[in-house]
Amino acid sequence: MDILNQISSQIAALNSGEKWHLSAQDLFISHADFHSLSIYISREAKKGQFSVSSPALLGSWVGSTAVTITKH
């Protein structure tokens, strides 16, 4: 649960329009854990404070181990 607090704090600290690239490797977590985390982040993004996208090179959420978060 601490990782969720760390991510929330990092997002809150971003300036409007600023982007943050987040990956499983950065967090030292497994692919499966990152997949669960990315689902949580995408649901939180629906609240409108930030948006989340998968890097263009990957083109799909399935198998992705990185996301880009943009603060609104």
PyMOL Python script that loads the backbone (N, CA, C, O; Angstrom):
from pymol import cmd

cmd.read_pdbstr("""\
ATOM      1  N   MET A   1       0.820  -1.192   0.000  1.00  0.00           N
ATOM      2  CA  MET A   1       0.000   0.000   0.000  1.00  0.00           C
ATOM      3  C   MET A   1       0.863   1.254   0.000  1.00  0.00           C
ATOM      4  O   MET A   1       0.439   2.299  -0.494  1.00  0.00           O
ATOM      5  N   ASP A   2       2.054   1.161   0.543  1.00  0.00           N
ATOM      6  CA  ASP A   2       2.941   2.315   0.583  1.00  0.00           C
ATOM      7  C   ASP A   2       3.273   2.816  -0.817  1.00  0.00           C
ATOM      8  O   ASP A   2       3.438   4.018  -1.026  1.00  0.00           O
ATOM      9  N   ILE A   3       3.370   1.908  -1.764  1.00  0.00           N
ATOM     10  CA  ILE A   3       3.690   2.307  -3.135  1.00  0.00           C
ATOM     11  C   ILE A   3       2.583   3.189  -3.718  1.00  0.00           C
ATOM     12  O   ILE A   3       2.866   4.104  -4.491  1.00  0.00           O
ATOM     13  N   LEU A   4       1.333   2.925  -3.355  1.00  0.00           N
ATOM     14  CA  LEU A   4       0.225   3.763  -3.826  1.00  0.00           C
ATOM     15  C   LEU A   4       0.332   5.168  -3.254  1.00  0.00           C
ATOM     16  O   LEU A   4       0.061   6.145  -3.952  1.00  0.00           O
ATOM     17  N   ASN A   5       0.722   5.276  -1.996  1.00  0.00           N
ATOM     18  CA  ASN A   5       0.910   6.593  -1.381  1.00  0.00           C
ATOM     19  C   ASN A   5       2.063   7.343  -2.040  1.00  0.00           C
ATOM     20  O   ASN A   5       1.974   8.551  -2.260  1.00  0.00           O
ATOM     21  N   GLN A   6       3.134   6.637  -2.353  1.00  0.00           N
ATOM     22  CA  GLN A   6       4.278   7.265  -3.014  1.00  0.00           C
ATOM     23  C   GLN A   6       3.894   7.785  -4.397  1.00  0.00           C
ATOM     24  O   GLN A   6       4.275   8.892  -4.779  1.00  0.00           O
ATOM     25  N   ILE A   7       3.147   6.988  -5.137  1.00  0.00           N
ATOM     26  CA  ILE A   7       2.722   7.399  -6.477  1.00  0.00           C
ATOM     27  C   ILE A   7       1.764   8.581  -6.387  1.00  0.00           C
ATOM     28  O   ILE A   7       1.884   9.535  -7.157  1.00  0.00           O
ATOM     29  N   SER A   8       0.824   8.528  -5.463  1.00  0.00           N
ATOM     30  CA  SER A   8      -0.115   9.640  -5.280  1.00  0.00           C
ATOM     31  C   SER A   8       0.618  10.927  -4.919  1.00  0.00           C
ATOM     32  O   SER A   8       0.280  11.998  -5.424  1.00  0.00           O
ATOM     33  N   SER A   9       1.610  10.826  -4.057  1.00  0.00           N
ATOM     34  CA  SER A   9       2.395  12.000  -3.666  1.00  0.00           C
ATOM     35  C   SER A   9       3.178  12.557  -4.847  1.00  0.00           C
ATOM     36  O   SER A   9       3.261  13.772  -5.025  1.00  0.00           O
ATOM     37  N   GLN A  10       3.748  11.677  -5.646  1.00  0.00           N
ATOM     38  CA  GLN A  10       4.516  12.112  -6.811  1.00  0.00           C
ATOM     39  C   GLN A  10       3.615  12.811  -7.825  1.00  0.00           C
ATOM     40  O   GLN A  10       3.998  13.833  -8.394  1.00  0.00           O
ATOM     41  N   ILE A  11       2.431  12.270  -8.051  1.00  0.00           N
ATOM     42  CA  ILE A  11       1.486  12.894  -8.986  1.00  0.00           C
ATOM     43  C   ILE A  11       1.060  14.258  -8.456  1.00  0.00           C
ATOM     44  O   ILE A  11       0.989  15.223  -9.217  1.00  0.00           O
ATOM     45  N   ALA A  12       0.777  14.346  -7.165  1.00  0.00           N
ATOM     46  CA  ALA A  12       0.365  15.615  -6.564  1.00  0.00           C
ATOM     47  C   ALA A  12       1.459  16.673  -6.688  1.00  0.00           C
ATOM     48  O   ALA A  12       1.163  17.863  -6.799  1.00  0.00           O
ATOM     49  N   ALA A  13       2.718  16.246  -6.669  1.00  0.00           N
ATOM     50  CA  ALA A  13       3.839  17.184  -6.738  1.00  0.00           C
ATOM     51  C   ALA A  13       4.119  17.683  -8.161  1.00  0.00           C
ATOM     52  O   ALA A  13       4.860  18.650  -8.340  1.00  0.00           O
ATOM     53  N   LEU A  14       3.535  17.037  -9.165  1.00  0.00           N
ATOM     54  CA  LEU A  14       3.755  17.464 -10.545  1.00  0.00           C
ATOM     55  C   LEU A  14       3.087  18.811 -10.799  1.00  0.00           C
ATOM     56  O   LEU A  14       2.035  19.109 -10.234  1.00  0.00           O
ATOM     57  N   ASN A  15       3.704  19.616 -11.651  1.00  0.00           N
ATOM     58  CA  ASN A  15       3.090  20.863 -12.097  1.00  0.00           C
ATOM     59  C   ASN A  15       2.117  20.551 -13.221  1.00  0.00           C
ATOM     60  O   ASN A  15       2.241  19.521 -13.884  1.00  0.00           O
ATOM     61  N   SER A  16       1.158  21.427 -13.436  1.00  0.00           N
ATOM     62  CA  SER A  16       0.186  21.243 -14.506  1.00  0.00           C
ATOM     63  C   SER A  16       0.902  21.111 -15.850  1.00  0.00           C
ATOM     64  O   SER A  16       1.747  21.937 -16.196  1.00  0.00           O
ATOM     65  N   GLY A  17       0.558  20.070 -16.599  1.00  0.00           N
ATOM     66  CA  GLY A  17       1.177  19.817 -17.895  1.00  0.00           C
ATOM     67  C   GLY A  17       2.444  18.984 -17.831  1.00  0.00           C
ATOM     68  O   GLY A  17       2.934  18.520 -18.861  1.00  0.00           O
ATOM     69  N   GLU A  18       2.974  18.791 -16.644  1.00  0.00           N
ATOM     70  CA  GLU A  18       4.198  18.010 -16.484  1.00  0.00           C
ATOM     71  C   GLU A  18       3.897  16.521 -16.639  1.00  0.00           C
ATOM     72  O   GLU A  18       2.835  16.042 -16.241  1.00  0.00           O
ATOM     73  N   LYS A  19       4.856  15.800 -17.226  1.00  0.00           N
ATOM     74  CA  LYS A  19       4.695  14.363 -17.452  1.00  0.00           C
ATOM     75  C   LYS A  19       5.659  13.582 -16.580  1.00  0.00           C
ATOM     76  O   LYS A  19       6.748  14.049 -16.243  1.00  0.00           O
ATOM     77  N   TRP A  20       5.229  12.382 -16.225  1.00  0.00           N
ATOM     78  CA  TRP A  20       6.052  11.482 -15.420  1.00  0.00           C
ATOM     79  C   TRP A  20       5.961  10.097 -16.027  1.00  0.00           C
ATOM     80  O   TRP A  20       4.872   9.540 -16.164  1.00  0.00           O
ATOM     81  N   HIS A  21       7.098   9.546 -16.386  1.00  0.00           N
ATOM     82  CA  HIS A  21       7.170   8.200 -16.953  1.00  0.00           C
ATOM     83  C   HIS A  21       7.388   7.228 -15.802  1.00  0.00           C
ATOM     84  O   HIS A  21       8.338   7.369 -15.031  1.00  0.00           O
ATOM     85  N   LEU A  22       6.514   6.250 -15.690  1.00  0.00           N
ATOM     86  CA  LEU A  22       6.559   5.291 -14.595  1.00  0.00           C
ATOM     87  C   LEU A  22       6.642   3.883 -15.169  1.00  0.00           C
ATOM     88  O   LEU A  22       5.860   3.519 -16.047  1.00  0.00           O
ATOM     89  N   SER A  23       7.582   3.097 -14.679  1.00  0.00           N
ATOM     90  CA  SER A  23       7.731   1.732 -15.194  1.00  0.00           C
ATOM     91  C   SER A  23       7.876   0.730 -14.056  1.00  0.00           C
ATOM     92  O   SER A  23       8.181   1.089 -12.919  1.00  0.00           O
ATOM     93  N   ALA A  24       7.649  -0.524 -14.391  1.00  0.00           N
ATOM     94  CA  ALA A  24       7.818  -1.604 -13.415  1.00  0.00           C
ATOM     95  C   ALA A  24       9.259  -1.639 -12.920  1.00  0.00           C
ATOM     96  O   ALA A  24       9.515  -1.909 -11.746  1.00  0.00           O
ATOM     97  N   GLN A  25      10.190  -1.367 -13.818  1.00  0.00           N
ATOM     98  CA  GLN A  25      11.604  -1.373 -13.446  1.00  0.00           C
ATOM     99  C   GLN A  25      11.914  -0.268 -12.439  1.00  0.00           C
ATOM    100  O   GLN A  25      12.707  -0.470 -11.519  1.00  0.00           O
ATOM    101  N   ASP A  26      11.286   0.904 -12.610  1.00  0.00           N
ATOM    102  CA  ASP A  26      11.494   2.011 -11.669  1.00  0.00           C
ATOM    103  C   ASP A  26      11.035   1.641 -10.259  1.00  0.00           C
ATOM    104  O   ASP A  26      11.636   2.047  -9.264  1.00  0.00           O
ATOM    105  N   LEU A  27       9.965   0.868 -10.202  1.00  0.00           N
ATOM    106  CA  LEU A  27       9.361   0.513  -8.916  1.00  0.00           C
ATOM    107  C   LEU A  27       9.868  -0.808  -8.356  1.00  0.00           C
ATOM    108  O   LEU A  27       9.543  -1.181  -7.228  1.00  0.00           O
ATOM    109  N   PHE A  28      10.668  -1.513  -9.150  1.00  0.00           N
ATOM    110  CA  PHE A  28      11.181  -2.829  -8.752  1.00  0.00           C
ATOM    111  C   PHE A  28      10.046  -3.792  -8.404  1.00  0.00           C
ATOM    112  O   PHE A  28      10.073  -4.470  -7.377  1.00  0.00           O
ATOM    113  N   ILE A  29       9.041  -3.832  -9.300  1.00  0.00           N
ATOM    114  CA  ILE A  29       7.918  -4.745  -9.097  1.00  0.00           C
ATOM    115  C   ILE A  29       7.760  -5.630 -10.329  1.00  0.00           C
ATOM    116  O   ILE A  29       8.295  -5.333 -11.397  1.00  0.00           O
ATOM    117  N   SER A  30       7.028  -6.703 -10.165  1.00  0.00           N
ATOM    118  CA  SER A  30       6.828  -7.651 -11.256  1.00  0.00           C
ATOM    119  C   SER A  30       5.879  -7.089 -12.312  1.00  0.00           C
ATOM    120  O   SER A  30       5.168  -6.110 -12.082  1.00  0.00           O
ATOM    121  N   HIS A  31       5.890  -7.736 -13.473  1.00  0.00           N
ATOM    122  CA  HIS A  31       4.991  -7.362 -14.559  1.00  0.00           C
ATOM    123  C   HIS A  31       3.537  -7.467 -14.100  1.00  0.00           C
ATOM    124  O   HIS A  31       2.733  -6.578 -14.381  1.00  0.00           O
ATOM    125  N   ALA A  32       3.198  -8.544 -13.398  1.00  0.00           N
ATOM    126  CA  ALA A  32       1.824  -8.747 -12.924  1.00  0.00           C
ATOM    127  C   ALA A  32       1.414  -7.657 -11.935  1.00  0.00           C
ATOM    128  O   ALA A  32       0.298  -7.140 -12.005  1.00  0.00           O
ATOM    129  N   ASP A  33       2.309  -7.310 -11.021  1.00  0.00           N
ATOM    130  CA  ASP A  33       2.002  -6.245 -10.066  1.00  0.00           C
ATOM    131  C   ASP A  33       1.840  -4.906 -10.775  1.00  0.00           C
ATOM    132  O   ASP A  33       0.966  -4.115 -10.422  1.00  0.00           O
ATOM    133  N   PHE A  34       2.687  -4.650 -11.779  1.00  0.00           N
ATOM    134  CA  PHE A  34       2.579  -3.391 -12.512  1.00  0.00           C
ATOM    135  C   PHE A  34       1.269  -3.331 -13.284  1.00  0.00           C
ATOM    136  O   PHE A  34       0.651  -2.270 -13.381  1.00  0.00           O
ATOM    137  N   HIS A  35       0.846  -4.454 -13.828  1.00  0.00           N
ATOM    138  CA  HIS A  35      -0.433  -4.486 -14.544  1.00  0.00           C
ATOM    139  C   HIS A  35      -1.574  -4.089 -13.603  1.00  0.00           C
ATOM    140  O   HIS A  35      -2.430  -3.284 -13.969  1.00  0.00           O
ATOM    141  N   SER A  36      -1.584  -4.647 -12.403  1.00  0.00           N
ATOM    142  CA  SER A  36      -2.607  -4.290 -11.413  1.00  0.00           C
ATOM    143  C   SER A  36      -2.513  -2.815 -11.044  1.00  0.00           C
ATOM    144  O   SER A  36      -3.529  -2.130 -10.929  1.00  0.00           O
ATOM    145  N   LEU A  37      -1.301  -2.338 -10.861  1.00  0.00           N
ATOM    146  CA  LEU A  37      -1.083  -0.938 -10.520  1.00  0.00           C
ATOM    147  C   LEU A  37      -1.549  -0.014 -11.641  1.00  0.00           C
ATOM    148  O   LEU A  37      -2.150   1.026 -11.373  1.00  0.00           O
ATOM    149  N   SER A  38      -1.280  -0.379 -12.884  1.00  0.00           N
ATOM    150  CA  SER A  38      -1.688   0.468 -14.008  1.00  0.00           C
ATOM    151  C   SER A  38      -3.211   0.532 -14.134  1.00  0.00           C
ATOM    152  O   SER A  38      -3.750   1.557 -14.550  1.00  0.00           O
ATOM    153  N   ILE A  39      -3.900  -0.537 -13.783  1.00  0.00           N
ATOM    154  CA  ILE A  39      -5.367  -0.511 -13.772  1.00  0.00           C
ATOM    155  C   ILE A  39      -5.854   0.462 -12.706  1.00  0.00           C
ATOM    156  O   ILE A  39      -6.757   1.261 -12.955  1.00  0.00           O
ATOM    157  N   TYR A  40      -5.261   0.397 -11.530  1.00  0.00           N
ATOM    158  CA  TYR A  40      -5.620   1.324 -10.454  1.00  0.00           C
ATOM    159  C   TYR A  40      -5.370   2.774 -10.883  1.00  0.00           C
ATOM    160  O   TYR A  40      -6.220   3.640 -10.676  1.00  0.00           O
ATOM    161  N   ILE A  41      -4.207   3.032 -11.477  1.00  0.00           N
ATOM    162  CA  ILE A  41      -3.863   4.388 -11.905  1.00  0.00           C
ATOM    163  C   ILE A  41      -4.838   4.880 -12.974  1.00  0.00           C
ATOM    164  O   ILE A  41      -5.263   6.035 -12.938  1.00  0.00           O
ATOM    165  N   SER A  42      -5.192   4.020 -13.916  1.00  0.00           N
ATOM    166  CA  SER A  42      -6.115   4.443 -14.975  1.00  0.00           C
ATOM    167  C   SER A  42      -7.497   4.753 -14.410  1.00  0.00           C
ATOM    168  O   SER A  42      -8.176   5.651 -14.908  1.00  0.00           O
ATOM    169  N   ARG A  43      -7.918   4.035 -13.394  1.00  0.00           N
ATOM    170  CA  ARG A  43      -9.212   4.334 -12.750  1.00  0.00           C
ATOM    171  C   ARG A  43      -9.147   5.645 -11.972  1.00  0.00           C
ATOM    172  O   ARG A  43     -10.106   6.417 -11.969  1.00  0.00           O
ATOM    173  N   GLU A  44      -8.027   5.893 -11.319  1.00  0.00           N
ATOM    174  CA  GLU A  44      -7.852   7.159 -10.601  1.00  0.00           C
ATOM    175  C   GLU A  44      -7.815   8.337 -11.578  1.00  0.00           C
ATOM    176  O   GLU A  44      -8.258   9.437 -11.249  1.00  0.00           O
ATOM    177  N   ALA A  45      -7.289   8.104 -12.768  1.00  0.00           N
ATOM    178  CA  ALA A  45      -7.205   9.164 -13.779  1.00  0.00           C
ATOM    179  C   ALA A  45      -8.587   9.639 -14.211  1.00  0.00           C
ATOM    180  O   ALA A  45      -8.739  10.775 -14.659  1.00  0.00           O
ATOM    181  N   LYS A  46      -9.580   8.791 -14.083  1.00  0.00           N
ATOM    182  CA  LYS A  46     -10.946   9.167 -14.463  1.00  0.00           C
ATOM    183  C   LYS A  46     -11.503  10.280 -13.580  1.00  0.00           C
ATOM    184  O   LYS A  46     -12.508  10.900 -13.927  1.00  0.00           O
ATOM    185  N   LYS A  47     -10.862  10.538 -12.451  1.00  0.00           N
ATOM    186  CA  LYS A  47     -11.282  11.629 -11.566  1.00  0.00           C
ATOM    187  C   LYS A  47     -10.909  12.986 -12.152  1.00  0.00           C
ATOM    188  O   LYS A  47     -11.421  14.014 -11.711  1.00  0.00           O
ATOM    189  N   GLY A  48     -10.011  12.994 -13.151  1.00  0.00           N
ATOM    190  CA  GLY A  48      -9.716  14.213 -13.890  1.00  0.00           C
ATOM    191  C   GLY A  48      -8.504  15.020 -13.474  1.00  0.00           C
ATOM    192  O   GLY A  48      -8.229  16.050 -14.090  1.00  0.00           O
ATOM    193  N   GLN A  49      -7.766  14.600 -12.457  1.00  0.00           N
ATOM    194  CA  GLN A  49      -6.605  15.378 -12.033  1.00  0.00           C
ATOM    195  C   GLN A  49      -5.374  15.095 -12.875  1.00  0.00           C
ATOM    196  O   GLN A  49      -4.441  15.897 -12.906  1.00  0.00           O
ATOM    197  N   PHE A  50      -5.367  13.959 -13.558  1.00  0.00           N
ATOM    198  CA  PHE A  50      -4.261  13.591 -14.430  1.00  0.00           C
ATOM    199  C   PHE A  50      -4.760  12.602 -15.465  1.00  0.00           C
ATOM    200  O   PHE A  50      -5.840  12.027 -15.328  1.00  0.00           O
ATOM    201  N   SER A  51      -3.958  12.412 -16.502  1.00  0.00           N
ATOM    202  CA  SER A  51      -4.281  11.392 -17.499  1.00  0.00           C
ATOM    203  C   SER A  51      -3.118  10.418 -17.561  1.00  0.00           C
ATOM    204  O   SER A  51      -1.999  10.728 -17.155  1.00  0.00           O
ATOM    205  N   VAL A  52      -3.407   9.241 -18.076  1.00  0.00           N
ATOM    206  CA  VAL A  52      -2.385   8.203 -18.150  1.00  0.00           C
ATOM    207  C   VAL A  52      -2.429   7.579 -19.538  1.00  0.00           C
ATOM    208  O   VAL A  52      -3.501   7.351 -20.099  1.00  0.00           O
ATOM    209  N   SER A  53      -1.251   7.307 -20.078  1.00  0.00           N
ATOM    210  CA  SER A  53      -1.181   6.677 -21.395  1.00  0.00           C
ATOM    211  C   SER A  53      -0.026   5.692 -21.424  1.00  0.00           C
ATOM    212  O   SER A  53       0.951   5.811 -20.684  1.00  0.00           O
ATOM    213  N   SER A  54      -0.175   4.726 -22.299  1.00  0.00           N
ATOM    214  CA  SER A  54       0.880   3.744 -22.522  1.00  0.00           C
ATOM    215  C   SER A  54       1.802   4.315 -23.590  1.00  0.00           C
ATOM    216  O   SER A  54       1.321   4.959 -24.523  1.00  0.00           O
ATOM    217  N   PRO A  55       3.108   4.101 -23.486  1.00  0.00           N
ATOM    218  CA  PRO A  55       4.016   4.612 -24.517  1.00  0.00           C
ATOM    219  C   PRO A  55       3.611   4.148 -25.914  1.00  0.00           C
ATOM    220  O   PRO A  55       3.191   3.006 -26.097  1.00  0.00           O
ATOM    221  N   ALA A  56       3.739   5.032 -26.887  1.00  0.00           N
ATOM    222  CA  ALA A  56       3.302   4.759 -28.263  1.00  0.00           C
ATOM    223  C   ALA A  56       3.971   3.528 -28.861  1.00  0.00           C
ATOM    224  O   ALA A  56       3.360   2.820 -29.662  1.00  0.00           O
ATOM    225  N   LEU A  57       5.196   3.269 -28.487  1.00  0.00           N
ATOM    226  CA  LEU A  57       5.901   2.126 -29.060  1.00  0.00           C
ATOM    227  C   LEU A  57       5.254   0.802 -28.680  1.00  0.00           C
ATOM    228  O   LEU A  57       5.305  -0.164 -29.441  1.00  0.00           O
ATOM    229  N   LEU A  58       4.653   0.761 -27.513  1.00  0.00           N
ATOM    230  CA  LEU A  58       4.040  -0.483 -27.065  1.00  0.00           C
ATOM    231  C   LEU A  58       2.665  -0.671 -27.685  1.00  0.00           C
ATOM    232  O   LEU A  58       2.277  -1.789 -28.026  1.00  0.00           O
ATOM    233  N   GLY A  59       1.930   0.426 -27.828  1.00  0.00           N
ATOM    234  CA  GLY A  59       0.654   0.398 -28.522  1.00  0.00           C
ATOM    235  C   GLY A  59      -0.470  -0.349 -27.830  1.00  0.00           C
ATOM    236  O   GLY A  59      -1.599  -0.328 -28.322  1.00  0.00           O
ATOM    237  N   SER A  60      -0.216  -0.995 -26.735  1.00  0.00           N
ATOM    238  CA  SER A  60      -1.252  -1.768 -26.066  1.00  0.00           C
ATOM    239  C   SER A  60      -0.990  -1.804 -24.573  1.00  0.00           C
ATOM    240  O   SER A  60       0.158  -1.828 -24.128  1.00  0.00           O
ATOM    241  N   TRP A  61      -2.072  -1.808 -23.804  1.00  0.00           N
ATOM    242  CA  TRP A  61      -1.928  -1.933 -22.353  1.00  0.00           C
ATOM    243  C   TRP A  61      -1.506  -3.345 -21.980  1.00  0.00           C
ATOM    244  O   TRP A  61      -0.830  -3.551 -20.972  1.00  0.00           O
ATOM    245  N   VAL A  62      -1.901  -4.309 -22.786  1.00  0.00           N
ATOM    246  CA  VAL A  62      -1.562  -5.698 -22.496  1.00  0.00           C
ATOM    247  C   VAL A  62      -0.065  -5.887 -22.697  1.00  0.00           C
ATOM    248  O   VAL A  62       0.456  -5.638 -23.784  1.00  0.00           O
ATOM    249  N   GLY A  63       0.605  -6.313 -21.681  1.00  0.00           N
ATOM    250  CA  GLY A  63       2.038  -6.532 -21.765  1.00  0.00           C
ATOM    251  C   GLY A  63       2.874  -5.298 -21.491  1.00  0.00           C
ATOM    252  O   GLY A  63       4.102  -5.379 -21.463  1.00  0.00           O
ATOM    253  N   SER A  64       2.235  -4.164 -21.289  1.00  0.00           N
ATOM    254  CA  SER A  64       2.965  -2.930 -21.042  1.00  0.00           C
ATOM    255  C   SER A  64       3.537  -2.918 -19.630  1.00  0.00           C
ATOM    256  O   SER A  64       2.874  -3.325 -18.676  1.00  0.00           O
ATOM    257  N   THR A  65       4.765  -2.451 -19.508  1.00  0.00           N
ATOM    258  CA  THR A  65       5.368  -2.318 -18.182  1.00  0.00           C
ATOM    259  C   THR A  65       5.754  -0.869 -17.915  1.00  0.00           C
ATOM    260  O   THR A  65       6.619  -0.595 -17.083  1.00  0.00           O
ATOM    261  N   ALA A  66       5.106   0.063 -18.629  1.00  0.00           N
ATOM    262  CA  ALA A  66       5.374   1.481 -18.418  1.00  0.00           C
ATOM    263  C   ALA A  66       4.146   2.293 -18.793  1.00  0.00           C
ATOM    264  O   ALA A  66       3.382   1.919 -19.683  1.00  0.00           O
ATOM    265  N   VAL A  67       3.970   3.408 -18.103  1.00  0.00           N
ATOM    266  CA  VAL A  67       2.910   4.359 -18.421  1.00  0.00           C
ATOM    267  C   VAL A  67       3.477   5.765 -18.291  1.00  0.00           C
ATOM    268  O   VAL A  67       4.486   5.985 -17.621  1.00  0.00           O
ATOM    269  N   THR A  68       2.817   6.705 -18.939  1.00  0.00           N
ATOM    270  CA  THR A  68       3.161   8.110 -18.796  1.00  0.00           C
ATOM    271  C   THR A  68       1.966   8.813 -18.173  1.00  0.00           C
ATOM    272  O   THR A  68       0.840   8.704 -18.658  1.00  0.00           O
ATOM    273  N   ILE A  69       2.228   9.532 -17.094  1.00  0.00           N
ATOM    274  CA  ILE A  69       1.188  10.257 -16.374  1.00  0.00           C
ATOM    275  C   ILE A  69       1.377  11.739 -16.659  1.00  0.00           C
ATOM    276  O   ILE A  69       2.483  12.265 -16.534  1.00  0.00           O
ATOM    277  N   THR A  70       0.292  12.415 -17.042  1.00  0.00           N
ATOM    278  CA  THR A  70       0.327  13.849 -17.324  1.00  0.00           C
ATOM    279  C   THR A  70      -0.622  14.549 -16.368  1.00  0.00           C
ATOM    280  O   THR A  70      -1.813  14.238 -16.326  1.00  0.00           O
ATOM    281  N   LYS A  71      -0.099  15.491 -15.604  1.00  0.00           N
ATOM    282  CA  LYS A  71      -0.906  16.239 -14.631  1.00  0.00           C
ATOM    283  C   LYS A  71      -1.724  17.294 -15.360  1.00  0.00           C
ATOM    284  O   LYS A  71      -1.223  17.936 -16.283  1.00  0.00           O
ATOM    285  N   HIS A  72      -2.976  17.481 -14.956  1.00  0.00           N
ATOM    286  CA  HIS A  72      -3.854  18.496 -15.556  1.00  0.00           C
ATOM    287  C   HIS A  72      -3.846  19.750 -14.725  1.00  0.00           C
ATOM    288  O   HIS A  72      -4.523  20.720 -15.065  1.00  0.00           O
TER     289      HIS A  72
END
""", "prot")
cmd.dss("prot")
cmd.show_as("cartoon", "prot")
cmd.util.cbc("prot")
cmd.orient("prot")
